[in-house]
Amino acid sequence: MSEISAAMIGTGFMGWVHVEALRRIGVRVVGICGSTPAKSDAAAKQLGLGRGYQSFDDVLNDDEVHSIHIGTPNRSHFEMAKRVLEAGKHVLCEKPLAMTSDESSQLVRISAEHPDLAAGVNYNIRFNALCQEARQRIQDGDVGNIFHINGSYVQDWLIKPTDYNWRVLASEGGDLRAVSDIGTHWLDLIQRTTGLEVEAVFADLYTVYPTRQRPMGEVATFSNEAAAETEAVEITTEDYGAILLRFQGGARGTVHVSQVTAGRKNCLRFEIAGSKKSLYWNSESPNELWIGHRDEANELLMRDPALLVNAADYPGGHNEGYADSFKYCFRAFYEYIARGDFSAEPTFPTFADGHREIVLCEAILQSHQTGSWVEV
Ligand SMILES: NC(=O)c1ccc[n+]([C@@H]2O[C@H](COP(=O)([O-])OP(=O)(O)OC[C@H]3O[C@@H](n4cnc5c(N)ncnc54)[C@H](O)[C@@H]3O)[C@@H](O)[C@H]2O)c1
């Protein structure tokens, strides 16, 4: 894939994770753009990239760049993704795709107006090898009819009222936080894995801290640093959410999300109960898939390419994890571009997938506000 070159927007957590994954699949990264020229230059130096861009326009005007990755706070995704497509470049945007379904539907339309450009949204978790395995087994009928799907995505990095990040502000991240930031990963993964779309939701959301202490100055994602000076800010986004789900075809489900669960660092779990088997997976032990039986001993499948339906890079016992899911997601994106057949079914999460997640978020918020089931 050496003929395709990319650039990165955003110099925070996702900035270096994307650059690292792109390098692993052989896509050249021309440069990086931060919120100021000084940040761009510092990130370019640290990551060994040729260019620290002086502005977003400089990236759009760089003829050496064919594809742009957006890893900035959610508020900027819509405008940036739109401008990337209008500049004639492929775009891979971080989730959530936009702040509202009005914005994300516009992006779906703009993407359709540029059929020769790939437009992806980074729902990377679906690319874990054992999640792909679960999907394949369900598709092959191995699990039977799905009765119910239950799970959670929980973290602890916002457990204190002094924990702060741009995500806690609705103006930066959107009206929903835990649901949109991590819940949409779970919802994307489950819909992709089972092939069943969510048809209706009933939600209860809870903002544990209606006020948080904001440090004076920017705070990096997952930072543990205590700030010297802070100010109180009002918080309207949820720390916790529980959602009842009804899936296409009648399956039922529940998911809860939390950024205030002590000890859970980045823990996504699902259990899929089918008429023949159950499947359970936990992102904190991503190399194991539990397979439950009624009439024989349960199994624990350790990730080993020799035992999987789909390929995986590392041999069994050589554990894969978070960073590998980015690598596989980006590989799907760039192999699709390299094949050059843009009428083919995309193998990566598309803007339509990203839009669907935002429609779901809005239904979840409406359900919480009205105390009733909302159809999606
Ligand atoms: N897929 C995943 O697993 C995953 C994980 C974390 C974050 N994310 C998503 O990635 C995005 C970024 O999150 P993060 O955790 O990296 O945040 P972060 O705060 O660590 O980094 C964001 C960076 O964007 C920069 N920035 C802000 N405005 C900018 C602009 N106009 N131009 C250029 N740079 C700008 C900031 O200076 C900061 O360095 C969010 O949308 C988030 O939801 C996805």
The ligand as an SDF file (V2000), in Angstrom:
LIG
                    3D

 44 48  0  0  0  0  0  0  0  0999 V2000
  -11.7000    4.4590   18.4480 N   0  0  0  0  0  0  0  0  0  0  0  0
  -11.2470    4.5680   19.6730 C   0  0  0  0  0  0  0  0  0  0  0  0
  -10.9250    3.5850   20.3310 O   0  0  0  0  0  0  0  0  0  0  0  0
  -11.0990    5.9410   20.2790 C   0  0  0  0  0  0  0  0  0  0  0  0
  -10.3900    6.0980   21.4860 C   0  0  0  0  0  0  0  0  0  0  0  0
  -10.2150    7.3850   21.9870 C   0  0  0  0  0  0  0  0  0  0  0  0
  -10.7600    8.4730   21.3130 C   0  0  0  0  0  0  0  0  0  0  0  0
  -11.4820    8.2800   20.1820 N   0  0  0  0  0  0  0  0  0  0  0  0
  -12.0590    9.4510   19.4750 C   0  0  0  0  0  0  0  0  0  0  0  0
  -10.9720   10.1970   18.9270 O   0  0  0  0  0  0  0  0  0  0  0  0
  -11.2420   11.5920   18.9920 C   0  0  0  0  0  0  0  0  0  0  0  0
  -10.0890   12.2740   19.7420 C   0  0  0  0  0  0  0  0  0  0  0  0
  -10.0420   11.7560   21.0620 O   0  0  0  0  0  0  0  0  0  0  0  0
   -8.6870   11.7430   21.9020 P   0  0  0  0  0  0  0  0  0  0  0  0
   -8.9430   10.8440   23.0320 O   0  0  0  0  0  0  0  0  0  0  0  0
   -7.5410   11.4970   20.9970 O   0  0  0  0  0  0  0  0  0  0  0  0
   -8.6640   13.2510   22.4180 O   0  0  0  0  0  0  0  0  0  0  0  0
   -7.3880   14.0790   22.8760 P   0  0  0  0  0  0  0  0  0  0  0  0
   -7.9320   15.2190   23.6560 O   0  0  0  0  0  0  0  0  0  0  0  0
   -6.3670   13.1930   23.5010 O   0  0  0  0  0  0  0  0  0  0  0  0
   -6.7910   14.6020   21.5050 O   0  0  0  0  0  0  0  0  0  0  0  0
   -7.4760   15.5150   20.6690 C   0  0  0  0  0  0  0  0  0  0  0  0
   -6.4220   16.3770   20.0010 C   0  0  0  0  0  0  0  0  0  0  0  0
   -7.0460   17.1820   18.9880 O   0  0  0  0  0  0  0  0  0  0  0  0
   -6.3850   18.4530   19.0030 C   0  0  0  0  0  0  0  0  0  0  0  0
   -7.2460   19.4250   18.3430 N   0  0  0  0  0  0  0  0  0  0  0  0
   -8.3180   20.0830   18.8380 C   0  0  0  0  0  0  0  0  0  0  0  0
   -8.8390   20.8820   17.8930 N   0  0  0  0  0  0  0  0  0  0  0  0
   -8.0620   20.7500   16.7860 C   0  0  0  0  0  0  0  0  0  0  0  0
   -8.0760   21.3080   15.4880 C   0  0  0  0  0  0  0  0  0  0  0  0
   -9.0170   22.1940   15.1360 N   0  0  0  0  0  0  0  0  0  0  0  0
   -7.1360   20.9310   14.6040 N   0  0  0  0  0  0  0  0  0  0  0  0
   -6.1940   20.0320   14.9430 C   0  0  0  0  0  0  0  0  0  0  0  0
   -6.1290   19.4580   16.1600 N   0  0  0  0  0  0  0  0  0  0  0  0
   -7.0550   19.8030   17.0670 C   0  0  0  0  0  0  0  0  0  0  0  0
   -6.1480   18.7330   20.4790 C   0  0  0  0  0  0  0  0  0  0  0  0
   -5.1440   19.6710   20.6520 O   0  0  0  0  0  0  0  0  0  0  0  0
   -5.7280   17.3370   20.9580 C   0  0  0  0  0  0  0  0  0  0  0  0
   -4.3380   17.1560   20.8330 O   0  0  0  0  0  0  0  0  0  0  0  0
  -12.5990   11.7270   19.6700 C   0  0  0  0  0  0  0  0  0  0  0  0
  -13.5650   11.9280   18.6880 O   0  0  0  0  0  0  0  0  0  0  0  0
  -12.8150   10.4030   20.3710 C   0  0  0  0  0  0  0  0  0  0  0  0
  -14.1700   10.0360   20.4710 O   0  0  0  0  0  0  0  0  0  0  0  0
  -11.6360    7.0470   19.6510 C   0  0  0  0  0  0  0  0  0  0  0  0
  1  2  1  0
  2  3  2  0
  2  4  1  0
  4  5  1  0
  4 44  2  0
  5  6  2  0
  6  7  1  0
  7  8  2  0
  8  9  1  0
  8 44  1  0
  9 10  1  0
  9 42  1  0
 10 11  1  0
 11 12  1  0
 11 40  1  0
 12 13  1  0
 13 14  1  0
 14 15  2  0
 14 16  1  0
 14 17  1  0
 17 18  1  0
 18 19  2  0
 18 20  1  0
 18 21  1  0
 21 22  1  0
 22 23  1  0
 23 24  1  0
 23 38  1  0
 24 25  1  0
 25 26  1  0
 25 36  1  0
 26 27  1  0
 26 35  1  0
 27 28  2  0
 28 29  1  0
 29 30  1  0
 29 35  2  0
 30 31  1  0
 30 32  2  0
 32 33  1  0
 33 34  2  0
 34 35  1  0
 36 37  1  0
 36 38  1  0
 38 39  1  0
 40 41  1  0
 40 42  1  0
 42 43  1  0
M  CHG  2   8   1  16  -1
M  END
$$$$
